Amino acid sequence: MKSVSTYTRSKNREYIPYPNCATRQEILDKCLNRLLIVVSCLGFAGIILFLVAMS
């Protein structure tokens, strides 16, 4: 009789990254840093446009 093995994909299993690969936390931090830079640049551009419009 043959033995049957099943492969179940569980979302609860621990994420194990490849060697020298960024973890999910590091990728999230990088994305949040870039988003913060973009928002800051838009804020500075808005301030400069407001000052130019007031003069």
trRosetta pair geometry for C-beta under 8 A, 3 or more apart (Angstrom, degrees):
i j d omega theta_ij theta_ji phi_ij phi_ji
10 13 4.7 102 83 -28 103 98
15 23 7.7 116 112 -153 121 86
15 24 6.3 25 112 -15 164 125
17 21 4.4 -151 168 82 111 112
17 22 7.3 -135 -150 85 153 26
17 23 5.4 -115 -31 -95 147 66
18 21 4.0 77 63 -16 85 140
22 26 4.3 -126 -166 88 94 127
22 27 5.3 113 128 -55 125 85
22 30 7.6 -18 -165 -11 152 137
23 26 4.9 97 52 7 74 101
23 27 7.2 -138 96 -3 40 87
24 27 5.7 -55 -148 38 34 111
24 28 6.3 35 153 -19 66 106
25 28 5.7 -54 -148 37 31 112
25 29 6.3 33 153 -20 64 105
26 29 5.6 -50 -146 35 33 114
26 30 6.4 35 154 -21 64 104
27 30 5.7 -53 -149 34 32 112
27 31 6.5 30 153 -17 65 106
28 31 5.8 -56 -148 38 32 110
28 32 6.2 29 155 -16 66 108
29 32 5.8 -57 -145 40 29 109
29 33 6.3 33 155 -22 65 105
30 33 5.7 -53 -148 33 30 113
30 34 6.6 27 155 -15 63 105
31 34 5.9 -55 -150 37 31 108
31 35 6.3 32 152 -19 65 107
32 35 5.5 -52 -145 37 34 113
32 36 6.3 37 154 -21 65 104
33 36 5.7 -54 -149 35 30 112
33 37 6.5 32 152 -20 64 104
34 37 5.6 -52 -150 34 35 113
34 38 6.5 34 153 -18 66 104
35 38 5.8 -53 -148 36 33 111
35 39 6.3 29 155 -16 66 108
36 39 5.8 -55 -143 39 30 109
36 40 6.2 32 156 -20 64 108
37 40 5.8 -57 -147 37 28 111
37 41 6.4 28 155 -19 64 106
38 41 5.8 -56 -149 36 30 110
38 42 6.4 29 154 -17 64 106
39 42 5.7 -54 -148 38 32 112
39 43 6.4 35 152 -21 64 105
40 43 5.6 -54 -150 35 32 114
40 44 6.5 30 154 -16 66 104
41 44 5.8 -53 -147 38 33 108
41 45 6.3 33 154 -19 65 107
42 45 5.6 -53 -145 38 31 112
42 46 6.3 35 154 -21 64 105
43 46 5.6 -53 -149 35 30 113
43 47 6.5 31 153 -19 64 103
44 47 5.6 -51 -148 34 34 112
44 48 6.4 32 154 -17 66 104
45 48 5.8 -54 -146 38 32 109
45 49 6.2 31 155 -17 65 107
46 49 5.8 -55 -144 39 30 110
46 50 6.2 33 155 -21 64 107
47 50 5.7 -55 -148 36 30 112
47 51 6.4 27 154 -17 65 106
48 51 5.8 -55 -147 38 32 109
48 52 6.3 31 154 -18 65 106
49 52 5.7 -53 -144 38 31 111
49 53 6.2 31 156 -19 64 108
50 53 5.8 -57 -147 38 29 111
50 54 6.4 26 155 -19 64 109
51 54 5.8 -56 -145 36 31 110
51 55 6.6 28 158 -22 64 106
52 55 6.1 -59 -150 30 31 108
